[in-house]
Amino acid sequence: MGSPKVLFQIEDDESTSAIAVGDVTGNGTAELCTGGRDGVLRLYDANRSEIAFLAQHDVGGSILSIKIADANNDGQMELVVGRAIGPGEKPGEAGTVQVYRYAPSGQLELLAQFPVDRFVTAVYVTDVTGDEKNEIMVGGSDSTLRILQMDNANKITQFVNHKLEDMPIAIGTCDVIGDEIEEIVTGNRDRTLRVFKVRDHSVDQIEVIELPSPVISVAAGDVLGDRKMELGVVTHDGSIRIYRNEESKLDLFSKLENVKALSIRIEELNADHQDEIVVATSDFKINFYSLHMADLKQLASVDIGKKILAINVGDAGGDGRKEVQVGVSDGPLKVLEGLYKIIPKFEVSPETKTGAELRGKVTVYNVSDQPINGVSGKIYWFPKDHMDVNPQQLRFDLAPGENKCVEVQMTPKEEGTVIVRPIVLMWTDAAGQVRQVTTPETAILVEEGAAVAAPAAIAPVTMEPTETYEPPDATSPFGPVVGTGFAGSEMRDKASEILHTTMAQDSADSLKAAEELLDQLFGAEETSAAMAEIDDIEALAAEPTPQETVTAAVVSDVESQLVAEIRSRKPKPPQPGTAPDSYQFLFKTMVIGEGAVGKTTLVNRYVTGVFERDYKTTIGSQFAVKLTQISPPDKEYATGIKLQAWDVAGQARFKAVRKMYYSGAAGIILVFDVTRRRSFTELSKWVQEADESIGMRVPMVCVGNKTDLPDRAVPSDEAKRWAEDQGFLYMESSAKTGEGVADMFTVLAEVMWREARKHQEDKKSKM
């Protein structure tokens, strides 16, 4: 890939030390805001052919940090500035944290300020208390971490003032413990990386990582494309470290030592839905990296030619693509293009009826100045028998700057949920290397004769059908790019090899191999009926019950009695003459619970028998299909049950469309982490969501996971008592050792089978 070009520079904006991009004016597009050592805050409109200067304000001291966010939670964006005191100002009295807004008069107006010692090292704005309101995190020269709150009346109050052992040079946030509420991460002069959890009116230090050099920059993002966050850290010795959330702690995942790194940002710059790593170096370069198989792989490099003072990533041009903004010493602000070559979009009409055509459109934009030929892809969906799609195969040849589209006809055949997989578009570049971009996964819910479709990453549109469908204008500017990356144990490794390795043979062979892999992953999936019965199921229900002595299970505080009984039962052989892969029911099951409790690991362990600590990229929703055998006491032979285990809950970005994934579920595995009490106390929220989404109570098994870990926070007897009070079975597991993993699915399979039998018998008695 060639080096990104400098798109433009602002000659009058020299020695820029702080940069931010966001919609300050409220017109729906982002503006570019800069600050310098001269203390002047400047605002530009870069959404046109010529850069327009909007406003400036002298804040009275060197500007060290800028964030654009809704600081006072009034629905509009403000400028939050961290600065040093100016001439004649006194430490602790002058407002070193200042909040500005863009006034209708065209001026930057000071709304509020707060004094923090001599200077502010960093500011960061997000919700760290879980109250769905933003707070302002501030690092002070007096070695403090402060959390400030600003109300709608623009009054700033101090929520927390936490004294650190040394000065925090960098501040960021990352969901380390997986509870969907971000923790505060500070990089400190004392060579530590510290993680803090906000509780009540205090911060608890939950982790300290000692490093060989002071931490000077931190950033978080989804580098692997699996909907989990990685934390990037740069230390004063010029090294880069990437940390992963493992067992609710940060584990070192990858590093590059002594590469002259100064500052790090993690953002999506490529339309492949994996964030890229952008690093400024002390030898005047901006380097772009991806994370491949736990190794940092350099994608491109730009020589800036002067000392770099600040970097930022954001869409300053308003075209849906993010750029890299670079402030340099004694030189103009430079804006570099991202790594985009092709940007795909998949859009679906807002309404249809069962049996009628649902219209969609795949549009591909070539945003490069080179022709790109042989772009190919294929549409996959699940369940296959719930919808017809035409065409399935896609191919594009694109001239520089050209966009093309393909109309897609989709005919829903049944009510329920259909998941249109991320459409993976692939091509080979001039070096013979396979490249890929993806569209978002799309969920289509057909319910009561109408359909609603939405990308899984955003809130769904209303179920009330609109009157007309206006196909998107292919010539209009594209919106924000959202995509999804790659899934599945062994096949994920193969995918990674195919999609990241240069092929020596004909490029067509590379693309063919990649498409064959996608066919294996998504081309032959099972039907998703909640209770798919074989033809003679009624005869099965009418069979006489054989006499069998059942040994009473010992009452235990660790698991429910029925769980102990099923686990202690001797397996029965399959009925003679039946195929090894035969089954009598297919049940869709949901594995739900708070983030990082081990849902994905449990499903992977059940299907593959392997405990995976290494995360690979994921295509679409996590789900697996596996045949299990149950041995009910009233049957002479084992009964085959096929399970679809869906793991899509837990990530905050899926909350808005989770109902679509619950549709048709026949059972629930409710998981919590025995070492994290919050994951247990939040279970009732998940039960309520499941009941409301499915529309009825289905069998549930509550599972306390990670029993192999020390420092248990939830006693077995308490968890068992709560589960049984709710009418659930309780058991425990360890994805790491494998204890209880297969049993939880077998137990749920038998309970769902009993419900299905009861349903059949009730139905027969009413005939």
N, C-alpha and C positions, 0 to 999 in steps of 0.2 A: 504494500500500500504506500503510495506517495505521501510525502509530508503535507499536512494541512497548510493551506495558504493563509496569509494575513488578509482578512477581508477588508478591514479599514483601520485607520488609527485617528486619534483625536489629538491634533498637534498642540493645542493649547492646554491639554490636560497632562502636565508633566509631573514626574516623581509621585505617581499615584500610589498610596500606601494602603488603601482600603477600597473594595469594590463590592457592589451588590446589584442585583437585577430583580425587578418586581413591578407590579402595577401600582405605582404611587398615585397617579392621577385619577385612577378609577375609570379609565376609558376602555378597559378590557384587554389592553396590551401592556407589555412590560416596558419600563423605562430603565435606563442605565444610570446608576448613582455612583459617584466617586468621591474620595476624600484624600487629602494629601497632608504632608508634613507642614504645609503652610496654613493648615486649619480651615481650608475652604471646602465646603460641601457643595458639590455640583450635581445637577440633574440634567440628563439628555434624553431626547426622543430619537432612537435609532431605527424606528420602524418605517423609514422612508429612504429614498435614494441618497439624500443628504442628511447628515446628522444635524439635528435641531437642538440648540441650547435652550433649556427651559427656565432654569433658576439656579441661584447659588446663594450661599450663606456662610459668613465667617463665624465659626464656632468658638474662636478664641484660643485654641490650642491644637496641637498636632492630632490628627484623626488616625486612630490605630485600628478601628474595627467598625464595620457597618453591617446591619442586617435589615432587610425589608420584610415586615411581618405585621400581622394585626395585633399590635402590642396591647391595645386597650379593649380588644374584643368587641368592637363596634361594627365589625363587618368590612372595614376599610383598612388598607395597608398604611403603615407608618414607617418612617425611617428611624431606626434605633442606632445611636452613635455612641461608641466608646472613644474617649479622647483623653489627652493629658491636660493638666491645668495650664492656663495661659499666664503671661506676665502680670504680676500683681495679684494673682489669685492665690488663696490659701488652701492647702491640702485639707480635705474633710469638710470644706465649706462650699467650694465651687462644684457645680454639677458636672461631673466627669461622665455620667450617663445622661444622654439627652435624647428626647423623642420629638421628631418633627413630622409635620404633615404638609402636603402640597395644598395651599389655600386656593380658593377660587380666583383670588387676585393674581395668581401666578407666582406667589412668593412661597418660600419655605418658612413655615411658622413654627416656632418652638411651643410644644404642648406641655412638656414637663421635663424636669431634670432631677437627678439624685446625686449626692456627693459620695464618691468612693476614693478616698486617699488622693495620691498625687496623679495617678493615671490608671486607666482601665486596660488590661491586657487583651481581653476578648469579651464580646457579648454574643449571646445566642438566645433565640426566642422560639419556644415551643411549649407544649403541655407536658410537664413532668410530674404533675400532681394527680392526674387522672380525672380532673374535674371538667375536661373538655374546654378549658380556657387556657390561653397562652400565658406563660410566665417569662420573665427576662432573667437569664443567667448571666452573671457578671464575674469576671476574674479581676481581682484588685491587686495593685502594687503592694498592698499591705498583707499579702499572702492570705486573702480571703476568697471564699466562694460565696456569693450572695445570690439569693433568689428574690426578685422584685415582682410585685404585682401592680398592674395599672388598671384602674376602673374606668367606666364610661365617662366619668367626670374628669378624666385625665389626671387623677391623683395617684402618685406612686407611693406604695408602702413597702417596707422591707418584710418579706415573709420569712427569710432565713438569712443568718449571717454565720457562716461556718469558717472557723479558723483552720487553715492548712499549715503543714509543717514548712512549706516553702511556696514561692509564688507560682500560681497556675499560668502557664504561658499560652496554653490552648484549651478551649472548651468545646465539647461536642456532646451529642447524645446518641445512644444506641440501645435498643431493646435487648439487654444482655440476658435477663432472666426469663424472657419470653412471655410476659404477662400483658403485652400490647400497650404498656405504658413505658415510655423511654426512660432509661437511667442517664444520669449525668456522668460524662467522662471528662476528666481533666488530665492534661499533660503538664508535668510540673518540672520546675528547675532542679528539684532534688532527685532527678533521674527516676521518677516513678510515673506510672499510669494508674490513676485511681478512678474507681467506679462508685457512684453514690446513688442511693435510693431515697427518694423523698417520701417521708412518712410524717403525717401531721404537720407540725411546724419545726421539723428538724430534718437533717439529712444523715442517713446511716451509711458509713463506708462499708461496702460489701466486698470489695476486692482491691488489692494493691499488687501491681506487677512491677518488680524492680528491673530497670534497664541499664545498660552500660553508659548511657549518655542522656542528658536532659531531653524531654519530649518537647518538640517545638511546633508540631502540627498534628491534628487528628481530623478524621472524616469518616463517615459511615455511609454504606450503600450496599445494594444487592449485586455483588460482583459475580456471583455464580448463577444468577437468574433463577433461584429456587425459592423466592419469596421470603428468604431469611436475610438478616443483615450481617455484613462483615464490617470490621473496624480497621481502618488504615491509620498507621502511626508512623511519623517521621521523627527521628532523633537527631540530635545536634551533630553526631558523627557522620551524618549523610545517609543513614540506612533507612530502609522501608520495611515495615512489618505489617502483616495482615493477620488479624485475629478473628476466630470464629466462636460463636456461642456453642459451647459443648457442656452439657450437664449443668446449665445455668451459670457457667463461668466462661471467661475468655481463654481460649486455647490458641497458641501460636500456630497458624495454618501455613504461612509462607513468608519468606523474607528475602530481601536483597541488601547486602551489606556494602557500605562505603561506595554508594553511587552518587554522592554529592547532592542528595535530596535536601530541599529547603522547606517545601510546603506541599500538601497533598489535598486533592479533591476527588470525590467519587461520584460520578454522574453518568447517565446513559447518553452516549454520543454516537450511536451506531444503528439504532432501530432493530437490534437483535435481542432486546430486553435483558441484556446483561450489562450492568454498569461498568464503565471503564474507569481506570485509575489515571488521574492526571497529576503529574509531579513537576514542580519547578526545581531547578538545580542551581548550584552555586557557580557552575560554568556556563550560565546564561541560556539554558535549554528548557523547553517544555517537552517532557516525555509522556507518551501515552502507553498504558499497559492494559493487558487483560490477564485474568487468572485462569490458567489452563492446567488441569491435573495437579493442582497445588503449587504450580510454578508461575511466577510473574513473567509474562512474555511481552516484550516491547513491540508495540504495533507501529509506532511512528515517533518522530522527533522533529522539533522545530528549534533552530538556533535563533534566539532573540537578539543576541549581540551585545546586550548590556545587562547590568546587574538587575535581577528581578526583585521587586519589592512586594508584589501582591498578585495573587491569581484568584479567579472566580469562574464559575461555570453557570451559564444561564442563557435563556433565549432573549437576547437583546434586540434581535432583528424582527421578532414577531412572526416568524415563518414556521413555527413549530419545531425548529431545530435549535439545539443548544450550541453556543459558542464558548470559547475560552477567552476571557478577558485578562490581560496581563499589564500590570503597572511596572514601569522600569525606572531606574534612577537616571535623572537628567535626560529623560526622553519621553515621547508621547505614549499615551495609552494605546495598546494594540489589541485588536480583536481577531482571534484565529477561528477558522471554520472547524467544525467537528469532524468526525470520521465517517459521516454519512455518504453512501453511494446510492443505495436504493431504499426507498421508504414505501412499504406496502400499507394498504388500508382495506379492511373488510367491514362492510356496513350492511345492515339488514333492514328491510322495510318494517315499520312500526306495528303493523297489524296483519292478521290473516285469520283464517278459520281452518279447523281440521279438515283435511282433504282438499284445501285450496292452496294455490301457489303462494309461497313466501318468497319475495324477491330480494335478492342481495346483489352486491357489487364488489368485486375485487379490483382495486386500483393500485397501480404501481408507478411510482415517480422515480425517474433517474435524475438525481440532483447533482450528478457529477458532470464534468466537461468531456467525458469520454463515452463512446458507445458501449453498451453492455448487452451482449447477445446471449441467447440460450438460457434465459432465466426460466426455471421450471419449478412447478409445485403441484401439490395434489390436496384436495379437500377431503379431510377425514371427519367423521362424526360418530356419535355414540348415543343411544343404541342404534345400530345399523337399520333395524327393521321399523324404526319409528318415523323415518323420513326418507324420501327420495331426493337426490341431489344431482343436478345436471347443469354444466359439465363438472366432472370431478378433476380432470387433468387441466393444468394451466401452463401456458408458455408465453413468454414475452421477449421481443427483441426491441431494444430501446436506444434511440439516438440520444446524444447529449441533451440534457434538459427536457427530454420527452416524458410524457406520462400516457399510459394506456390502461384500459379497463375491460373487464369481462363481466357480463351479466350472469348471475347464477340463479337458477330456479330451484326452489326447495319446497317439497310438498309434504307437510306433516301428515302422518297416517294414523297416529294415536295421540290421546292426551298424555301429558307427562312432560318430562324434561329431555331435551336433546342438547348435547354438548358438541358444538362445532369446534374441532381442535384448532389450535394455532396453525395457521397456514404457513408452512415453512417454504420459503422461496430460496432456491439455491442457484448458483452459477459458479463458473471458474474464472478467476482473474487472469491477467496476462502472465503471471508466474505459474499458472496451472494449479493454484490453490483453491479449494472449495470455499466459497463464501456463503453466508446465509443471513436472512432476515426473517422476522416472523410477525404475523398479525396477532392481536389478542385472541385468547380463548373466548368464545361467545356462548352464552347460555340462552336457550330458547325454551320457554315454558308455554305449553299448550294446555289451557285450562278453561273449562266451561265454554268450549267452542271458539275461544279467542286465543291469540298468541302474543307474547311479549318477548323481545330479544334485547340483550344488553351484553356488552363486554363484561367479563367477570371482575374487572378491576374498578368498575364504576357503578353507581346506583342504577337500578333498572328503571325503565320508563314505566308510566302508568299502565295498568291492565286495561283501561278504557281505550278501545281502538280509535285512532284518529281517522279522519275521512279520506285522506289521500296520502300517497307516498311520493315524495319528491326525490328522485335519484340525485345523489350528490354531483355537483358540477366538477367534472374532471379537471377543469382549468383553474378552479379556485385554490387558494392556498390551503395546504393540509393542516390539520389541527395537531394536537399533542400526540406523539407516537407512543403507543403502548403495545407491548408484545409479551411473549412468554418463551422460555427456552426449552431444554431437553430433559426426559425421565426414564427411570426404570432399572436398576441393578446392573446385570451384565451388559444389557443392550446399551446402557448409558455410556459405558466405557467404549463400546464399539462406535457409538455415535460420535463420541468425542474424538476418537482417532480419525474417523472419516472426515469430520467437518473441520479439523484443525491441522491435518497433515498434508503436506504437499505430495501429490501423486506424480510418479514418474511416467505413468502410462497416459493414454489418451484421456483428456478431461471428461469425455462422455462416460468413461468407465467409472470415474469418481462420482459423478452425479447419479449414475445408475446404482452404484453401491449404496449411496446415501438414501435413495428412494426406496430400495429394497428393505433397508433398515426401518424406514418409516412404515412401510407396509407391514413388517413384522410387529412393530409396536402398536399400530392402530388400524391395520387393514382387516383384521379378522377377529373382532371382539364379540363377546357374548351378548345375548339379548338381556335387557334389564327389567323384565317383568318382576314385580315384587314376589309373586308366587306363580312360577311357571310349572304347571302340573303336567305329568305324563298322562297318556290316554286312559290308563286303567287306574287313576288315582282313587276313583270312587270304589272300585273293587278292593283296592288296598285298604281303604277305610273300613270296609265291611268284613275284613278277615277276622277270624276268631282270635282272641287274645290267648297266646300260649301261657301255661302256668310256669312261673319262674320265681325262685326265691331271691329276694333282693336283700343284700346285707345292709343293715342300717349304718349310715355314715356317722362318724363321731362328730359331735357338735364342737365347733372350733370358733375361736375369736378371729381367725385369719380369713376364713371363707364361709360362705353360706352352706347350709347342710346339703342342698341339692347340688351345689358345685362339688362338694366333697364326694357325694354319691356318684355323680357322673365321672369324675376323675378316677375313682377307684374301681369303676366298672370294667370288667374284662372285655376287650374288643371282640366283636362277633365277625364271622366271615361274611363276605358278600353272598347273595343268593346265587346258587349254581346256575350257570348259563348266562349270567349278566355280564356285560362288557365292563372292563376295569374303570372306564371313564363315565359310566352311566350314573344318572342322578334323577331324583324324583321331584325335587324342588330347586328353584334358583331364587335366592334371597338377596336383595340389595341391603347392605348394612352400612351404617355410618359410624366412623370412629371419630369422636368429638371430644373437646376439652380445650383448656387453655393452651396457648403456644408453648412449645418446648417441653411438654410433658412426655414426649416420646411416641406420639401417634404414628408418624411416618416410619420410625424405626421399628415399632411393633409390627406394622403391616409388612415391611420389608423382611423382617425376621421370620414372620409366619410363612411368607411365600418362598423366600430363598434359603431360610435356615441360617442366614449369616447376619451377624451384628455389624452394621456399617457405621463407622465414625466419619468416613470421608464422604463429603457431600458432592454430588454431581448435579449438573444442570437438569431441569425438569421441564418436559413438555406437558403443559396443561395440568389438569387436576391429578392428584395422586390417587390412584385406585388400582386394585389388583383383583384378579379372579382366581379362585382355587377351589378344588373339590375336597370336601371333608367327608368322613364317614362317622355317623352316630350309631350307637348301639342301645336303643331304647329297651327297657326291660320287657315290654309287651311284644317284642318282635324276635323271631328266631334268627334273622339275619341282619347284617348292617344295612343302613339306609344311606344312600348317597345324597349329599346336599352340596350344591354349588353356591359359593358365597362370592358376592362382589363387595369388597371392602373399600369404601370411599373415604379418603382422608382429605377433605377440603376445608374443614372448619379450623378455627384457631388463628388464622391470619386476618388482621384487621381489614385489609383491603378487600376481603371477600364477604365482609359482614352484610353489605347491602344486598347481595344476591344469593345469600346462603339458602334461602327458601327453595330456589330452583334446584339445588343439589339434594335437598332432603326429599324431594318429590319421589314417591314410590318406595321409600325405605321401609323395610319390614322389621328392622331391629337396630339397636344402638349399643355400641360399646362406649361407655363414658369413662374417660381416662383422666387421672390426676397424678401428680408427682408426690410421692410420700415425703419428700424432703422439702417441699414448698407448700406451706399451709394455705396460701392464697389460692393455689390451683384447686384445693379441696373446697374451700369456702365458696368459690365461684361456681361449683357444680350445679347449683339450683338454677342459675342463669341459663346454663346449657340445656337443662331439662325443659325449662319453660320454652326456650327457642325451638327445641325439637318437637314438643307437643303442638305449638302453634304452627310450625312449618308443615308438619305431616298432617295435622288436623285430627289426630287421635293419639292415644297412648299406645306405643308399641313396646315389645319386650326390651328391657335394658339390663345390661350387666355393667356394674360399676367396678373399675379396675384401678387399684393402687399400684402404679408403676415405679420402677427404679428402686426396688427393694434391696439391690446390691450395694447401694450407696450408704455411707454413714450419716449421722446427724438427722435421723428421722424426725419429722415434725408432726406427723399425723399418726396416732396410734391405730393399730389394726381394729381394735374393738370399737373405737369411736366411729371409724369409717364404715365398718360393717353394720353398726347400729343405725347410722344415718341412711345407708343404702336400703336396708330392709324396712325401715320406717316408710320409705318412699315406694316400697313394693318391688325393689330391684334385688338381684343377686349380687353378692360381693365376693371378690377374689383379688389376689395380688400377683404381680408379675415382675420380671426383669428382662427387658429386651437384650441386655448384655449377656446374661447367662442362659437365656432361653426359658427359664422357669415360668410356667403358666401361660406362655404365649399361645401355643397351639390350643391349650385347654380353653382359653377364653372364647375362641372362635367356635370350638366344638360345643361348649356349654350354650352359647347363644344360638347356635344352629339347632340344637335340640329343643330349646324353648320356643324358637320360631316354628319349628316343625310341629310341636304340640299345638300351638295356636292355629296353624294351618289345618291340622287334623280336626280340631274343634270347630273351625269354620266350616269345613266340609260336612261334618256330622250335623251341625245346626242347619245347614242348607238342605241336607237330605231329609231331616225330620220335618221340615216345613213344606216339602213337596207333596 
